[in-house]
Amino acid sequence: MQKFIGVDYFNSDSLLTEDERMIRDSVREFVSEEIIPIIEQHNREAKFPIHLITKMAELGLFGTTLPSKYGCAELNNVAYGLVMQELERGDSGIRSFVSVQSALVMYPIYSFGSEEQKNYWLPRLAKGEKIGCFGLTEPDFGSNPAGMVTKAEKVNDGYILNGAKMWITNGTIADVAVVWAKLNGVIKGFLVEKGFKGFSAPEMKGKHSLRASVTSELIFDNVFVPGKNLLPETGGLKYPLMCLNQARYGIAWGVVGAMMACYDSALDYAKHRVQFSKPIAAYQITQEKLVYMLTEITKAQLLNIQLGRMKDNSTLKHTQVSLAKRNNCEKALEIAHISREILGANGILDEYPVMRHAANLESVKTYEGTHEMHTLILGEDITGFSAFE
């Protein structure tokens, strides 16, 4: 397979450290060798390539920013972003798996869990021996998580959970779910383990998007959760939103990988596809499309590096993550659509990655906060007026 060089018109590599480039390149090679050759078949069959979990764990891709004492790589946030970028060049479903495992399962256990919970779960999750999922979204409460109806009731030695969650990545294959429920009206986090009586996680079928990813419902029917499985440092909506902020950060980086994959495919095709006696890359309209794509990729790359540096020096605001997630997802989807136009009818074939990325990005633009919700988050920040109600 031809080596993927990347897209870097403004030499953004010069803004990265040698270690950051090395990590990026190792994941880039992994994606080219292990994901690209098999992903179209898994997309056709709507199957997650579960055999990749051990390989990704060996590369240290789970919980990459967490401390080494828990078996994690302890990398900075720019390096983590570059990992997300390269994985999504392969497929959004693969990046989603790693993002959920890292940002939505390992992060809350590390940030809000007891030392006992951290010592048990984090090393196992880092090695890929255990898989996690994150249960916040409900069938009737997506953009308004505060309206959740899943409830926990205190009983002897633990809690009883009742309710349901929906659109849960990894749910059916997960060993543990970080579940958010109202306890006496206050949102708390619980570690619900596979095999708990009354807990089921049926897989959602019939998706046109994220087909190489496991998406599930979580159902809690009088599920007893031991007291030791409560995340002790949680208490309010702020805590799941902190987790979502970690995931949104990874998405902002990830979609640049999808942008690069689509642009690279369209550019190569345009150089070789001859119409009216010359390659379509020689026509003005095609060049305008390619230049637009390159410009948006370059802007997103520079935005992400500054985003990561601010995260690493603890000056990042959650509203800045919203801006990056909002912008980069929108532009990634536009680039996928424009790339399909350049490829013409061939663009709908899975010989090319473009249509798969376009379908995936429809979901990525929606999850972890829709485009509209991030608009309102930013609108409130810059005006001082909330327009949510």
C-alpha distance (Angstrom), angle and dihedral (degrees) to the residues before:
residue distance angle dihedral
M1 . . .
Q2 3.80 . .
K3 3.81 112.8 .
F4 3.80 114.0 -107.5
I5 3.80 108.7 -125.3
G6 3.80 99.0 -172.5
V7 3.78 131.6 -133.9
D8 3.80 115.4 -83.3
Y9 3.79 113.7 149.8
F10 3.83 95.3 159.7
N11 3.82 96.2 43.3
S12 3.80 92.0 -112.2
D13 3.82 86.1 166.1
S14 3.81 86.4 77.7
L15 3.82 87.9 65.1
L16 3.79 91.3 58.1
T17 3.79 127.8 81.5
E18 3.77 120.9 -117.8
D19 3.82 89.8 -107.2
E20 3.81 91.9 51.3
R21 3.81 91.3 51.3
M22 3.80 91.4 46.9
I23 3.82 92.0 52.1
R24 3.80 91.1 46.5
D25 3.80 91.9 49.7
S26 3.80 93.9 48.4
V27 3.81 91.4 53.2
R28 3.81 90.6 43.0
E29 3.80 89.4 56.0
F30 3.81 91.1 46.6
V31 3.80 90.9 52.8
S32 3.80 92.5 48.7
E33 3.80 94.0 47.8
E34 3.80 103.5 34.2
I35 3.82 109.3 23.6
I36 3.80 109.6 30.3
P37 3.84 95.0 55.8
I38 3.82 94.3 53.2
I39 3.79 107.2 26.7
E40 3.81 99.1 87.7
Q41 3.80 91.3 54.9
H42 3.80 91.6 49.2
N43 3.80 89.6 47.2
R44 3.81 90.5 52.7
E45 3.80 91.9 49.0
A46 3.82 93.9 40.8
K47 3.80 91.2 -126.6
F48 3.77 129.6 139.1
P49 3.84 111.6 -128.6
I50 3.78 93.8 -120.2
H51 3.80 92.5 174.9
L52 3.81 88.4 72.8
I53 3.81 93.6 66.3
T54 3.80 95.4 81.8
K55 3.80 91.8 44.8
M56 3.80 92.1 50.6
A57 3.80 90.3 48.2
E58 3.80 90.2 52.3
L59 3.81 88.3 54.8
G60 3.81 89.2 53.1
L61 3.81 94.9 -117.0
F62 3.82 97.6 143.1
G63 3.80 117.6 85.9
T64 3.79 89.9 -9.9
T65 3.81 95.7 172.3
L66 3.83 96.2 47.7
P67 3.82 123.9 99.7
S68 3.78 121.5 -75.1
K69 3.80 91.2 -127.7
Y70 3.81 86.8 75.4
G71 3.79 92.5 49.3
C72 3.80 95.2 -96.3
A73 3.80 129.4 132.1
E74 3.84 96.5 -117.6
L75 3.82 93.1 -144.3
N76 3.78 125.5 161.6
N77 3.79 123.2 -100.8
V78 3.80 95.5 -103.0
A79 3.79 89.7 57.5
Y80 3.81 89.7 48.0
G81 3.80 89.8 51.1
L82 3.78 91.4 51.7
V83 3.82 89.3 51.7
M84 3.81 89.4 54.3
Q85 3.81 90.9 47.2
E86 3.78 94.0 54.1
L87 3.80 94.9 43.6
E88 3.80 91.9 53.4
R89 3.78 90.0 51.2
G90 3.78 82.0 67.0
D91 3.79 97.3 42.3
S92 3.80 139.0 -40.3
G93 3.81 89.2 -126.2
I94 3.81 92.2 60.3
R95 3.79 92.1 47.6
S96 3.81 89.3 46.8
F97 3.80 91.1 54.8
V98 3.81 92.5 52.4
S99 3.80 92.6 40.8
V100 3.81 92.7 53.1
Q101 3.80 93.0 44.7
S102 3.81 91.4 49.4
A103 3.80 109.5 29.4
L104 3.80 102.0 27.7
V105 3.80 103.0 34.1
M106 3.80 111.3 21.5
Y107 3.80 94.2 36.3
P108 3.84 96.1 55.7
I109 3.81 92.2 43.2
Y110 3.81 89.3 51.2
S111 3.81 95.2 42.2
F112 3.81 102.2 37.7
G113 3.80 105.0 17.5
S114 3.78 133.5 98.5
E115 3.79 119.9 -103.5
E116 3.80 87.9 -108.3
Q117 3.81 90.8 55.1
K118 3.80 91.8 46.7
N119 3.79 94.4 48.6
Y120 3.80 92.6 49.1
W121 3.79 103.5 40.1
L122 3.81 108.2 29.4
P123 3.83 99.3 61.2
R124 3.81 91.0 45.3
L125 3.79 92.7 48.0
A126 3.82 90.8 46.3
K127 3.82 90.7 54.0
G128 3.80 92.2 46.8
E129 3.80 89.5 -118.9
K130 3.80 87.7 122.3
I131 3.80 127.9 35.5
G132 3.78 124.3 -151.5
C133 3.79 139.9 -161.8
F134 3.81 135.8 -168.5
G135 3.80 121.6 -126.2
L136 3.79 113.6 -160.9
T137 3.82 109.8 109.7
E138 3.81 115.5 82.0
P139 3.81 130.9 -162.8
D140 3.82 91.9 -102.4
F141 3.81 100.0 25.2
G142 3.80 117.3 60.3
S143 3.78 109.9 130.6
N144 3.82 90.4 23.7
P145 3.82 104.2 56.0
A146 3.81 91.1 164.2
G147 3.81 87.3 71.1
M148 3.80 93.1 64.0
V149 3.78 116.6 141.9
T150 3.82 98.5 -163.6
K151 3.78 104.8 116.4
A152 3.78 138.0 -166.2
E153 3.79 122.8 -153.3
K154 3.80 122.6 -161.4
V155 3.79 114.7 -120.9
N156 3.79 134.8 161.5
D157 3.82 110.2 -54.2
G158 3.80 94.2 -4.6
Y159 3.79 149.4 -12.3
I160 3.81 139.9 -62.9
L161 3.82 115.1 -134.6
N162 3.79 125.2 -157.4
G163 3.79 127.6 175.3
A164 3.80 142.4 59.0
K165 3.78 141.3 -95.5
M166 3.80 128.5 -157.3
W167 3.82 140.4 -159.8
I168 3.80 91.2 29.6
T169 3.82 115.1 168.4
N170 3.84 112.8 -139.7
G171 3.82 91.5 5.9
T172 3.79 100.0 133.2
I173 3.81 94.7 45.9
A174 3.81 96.5 38.5
D175 3.80 123.5 117.1
V176 3.81 92.0 -162.2
A177 3.79 134.1 23.1
V178 3.79 123.3 -155.7
V179 3.79 96.6 -142.2
W180 3.79 126.8 -170.9
A181 3.80 117.9 -149.8
K182 3.79 138.5 158.8
L183 3.79 115.2 -102.5
N184 3.81 109.0 -171.5
G185 3.80 87.4 -21.4
V186 3.83 94.6 -51.7
I187 3.82 119.9 110.9
K188 3.80 111.6 -120.4
G189 3.79 133.9 176.0
F190 3.81 122.5 -122.5
L191 3.79 133.5 -174.7
V192 3.79 104.9 -132.4
E193 3.78 111.4 -170.0
K194 3.77 129.0 -149.1
G195 3.79 109.3 -99.2
F196 3.80 97.1 33.9
K197 3.81 106.4 141.6
G198 3.81 111.9 -101.3
F199 3.82 93.8 19.2
S200 3.81 117.7 115.9
A201 3.80 133.8 165.2
P202 3.83 112.6 -164.1
E203 3.79 115.7 -171.1
M204 3.80 118.6 -115.5
K205 3.80 111.9 -125.1
G206 3.79 135.5 -165.3
K207 3.81 98.8 52.0
H208 3.80 121.0 160.0
S209 3.82 89.0 -168.0
L210 3.82 133.4 53.2
R211 3.77 88.8 13.5
A212 3.80 93.0 161.6
S213 3.79 89.8 57.0
V214 3.80 132.0 80.0
T215 3.82 111.8 -118.8
S216 3.78 118.9 -178.7
E217 3.75 150.9 169.8
L218 3.81 119.6 -120.6
I219 3.80 115.9 -146.9
F220 3.81 123.8 -168.2
D221 3.79 115.6 -167.0
N222 3.80 108.0 176.0
V223 3.81 90.8 -40.8
F224 3.79 113.6 -175.8
V225 3.82 111.3 -140.2
P226 3.82 116.4 -171.0
G227 3.78 116.6 -120.8
K228 3.81 91.2 -115.0
N229 3.82 88.8 63.3
L230 3.79 94.4 65.9
L231 3.81 112.0 105.8
P232 3.81 95.3 -124.3
E233 3.80 99.3 -155.9
T234 3.82 95.7 56.3
G235 3.78 126.1 99.7
G236 3.79 119.6 142.0
L237 3.80 143.1 12.6
K238 3.80 91.2 -71.9
Y239 3.80 91.6 77.3
P240 3.82 100.5 58.7
L241 3.81 88.3 40.5
M242 3.81 89.3 56.6
C243 3.79 87.4 55.9
L244 3.80 91.6 49.1
N245 3.80 89.4 52.2
Q246 3.81 88.9 58.5
A247 3.80 90.6 50.3
R248 3.81 93.3 46.6
Y249 3.78 89.5 53.4
G250 3.80 90.2 55.5
I251 3.79 91.6 47.1
A252 3.81 92.0 53.2
W253 3.80 88.0 58.7
G254 3.79 96.6 36.4
V255 3.78 97.9 59.0
V256 3.81 90.5 57.4
G257 3.80 85.8 68.0
A258 3.80 89.9 55.2
M259 3.81 89.3 47.3
M260 3.80 90.8 53.3
A261 3.80 93.0 47.6
C262 3.81 92.3 51.9
Y263 3.80 94.7 43.4
D264 3.80 92.8 47.2
S265 3.79 91.1 50.1
A266 3.81 93.3 47.2
L267 3.82 94.2 46.1
D268 3.79 93.3 49.6
Y269 3.81 91.7 46.5
A270 3.81 93.0 47.7
K271 3.79 91.5 53.1
H272 3.80 92.6 53.9
R273 3.80 104.5 32.3
V274 3.81 107.9 94.8
Q275 3.80 121.4 -157.3
F276 3.80 126.1 165.9
S277 3.80 90.1 4.6
K278 3.83 99.8 -54.4
P279 3.83 139.1 66.1
I280 3.78 113.4 -83.5
A281 3.82 87.4 -124.3
A282 3.80 86.1 73.0
Y283 3.81 92.4 64.4
Q284 3.78 121.8 93.1
I285 3.81 97.4 -128.8
T286 3.81 92.5 52.8
Q287 3.79 91.1 47.6
E288 3.80 90.5 51.2
K289 3.80 89.7 54.1
L290 3.80 93.1 48.3
V291 3.80 92.4 47.4
Y292 3.81 91.1 50.5
M293 3.79 90.9 52.0
L294 3.80 93.2 47.2
T295 3.81 91.0 48.9
E296 3.80 93.8 52.0
I297 3.81 92.5 46.1
T298 3.80 90.4 51.2
K299 3.81 93.1 49.0
A300 3.81 91.3 48.5
Q301 3.81 92.2 49.2
L302 3.78 93.3 52.6
L303 3.81 91.8 43.9
N304 3.81 90.7 52.2
I305 3.78 95.5 50.3
Q306 3.80 91.4 52.8
L307 3.82 89.2 44.5
G308 3.79 89.9 53.9
R309 3.80 94.1 46.3
M310 3.80 90.4 52.2
K311 3.80 90.1 48.9
D312 3.79 90.3 51.0
N313 3.81 93.3 50.3
S314 3.84 92.8 43.3
T315 3.82 96.3 -117.7
L316 3.82 95.8 111.3
K317 3.80 119.5 120.3
H318 3.80 120.9 -152.4
T319 3.81 88.8 -125.0
Q320 3.81 89.4 61.9
V321 3.80 89.1 54.9
S322 3.81 87.7 51.7
L323 3.80 90.6 53.7
A324 3.80 92.0 51.1
K325 3.80 94.8 44.9
R326 3.81 91.7 46.3
N327 3.79 96.3 47.1
N328 3.77 99.4 39.7
C329 3.81 95.6 47.3
E330 3.79 92.2 49.1
K331 3.81 92.9 48.5
A332 3.80 92.9 44.1
L333 3.79 91.0 55.4
E334 3.81 90.9 47.1
I335 3.80 90.2 50.7
A336 3.80 91.3 50.3
H337 3.80 90.3 51.7
I338 3.81 93.6 47.0
S339 3.80 91.0 47.4
R340 3.80 89.8 53.8
E341 3.81 88.7 52.5
I342 3.80 91.3 53.3
L343 3.80 91.2 49.4
G344 3.79 90.5 49.8
A345 3.79 114.8 -166.2
N346 3.80 90.0 -11.9
G347 3.78 87.4 65.1
I348 3.80 91.9 76.8
L349 3.82 92.9 57.4
D350 3.78 120.4 95.3
E351 3.79 87.8 -133.6
Y352 3.81 79.8 88.6
P353 3.83 124.9 46.5
V354 3.78 97.0 -136.8
M355 3.81 102.9 93.7
R356 3.82 91.5 44.6
H357 3.80 90.8 52.5
A358 3.81 91.1 46.2
A359 3.79 91.7 53.0
N360 3.81 92.2 45.6
L361 3.79 93.2 48.5
E362 3.79 90.6 56.7
S363 3.81 86.0 67.8
V364 3.79 96.1 38.4
K365 3.81 90.7 54.5
T366 3.82 88.3 53.8
Y367 3.79 105.7 41.2
E368 3.82 125.8 77.6
G369 3.79 88.3 27.1
T370 3.78 126.0 -19.1
H371 3.80 122.8 -110.1
E372 3.81 88.6 -104.3
M373 3.81 94.7 51.0
H374 3.79 92.3 51.2
T375 3.80 88.3 49.0
L376 3.80 89.3 56.8
I377 3.80 92.6 45.0
L378 3.80 89.0 55.5
G379 3.79 93.0 40.6
E380 3.78 91.6 55.8
D381 3.80 91.4 47.2
I382 3.79 95.9 52.9
T383 3.83 98.3 38.2
G384 3.78 103.7 31.0
F385 3.81 90.4 -129.1
S386 3.81 123.3 111.7
A387 3.81 114.0 -138.2
F388 3.80 96.8 179.0
E389 3.81 92.7 104.3
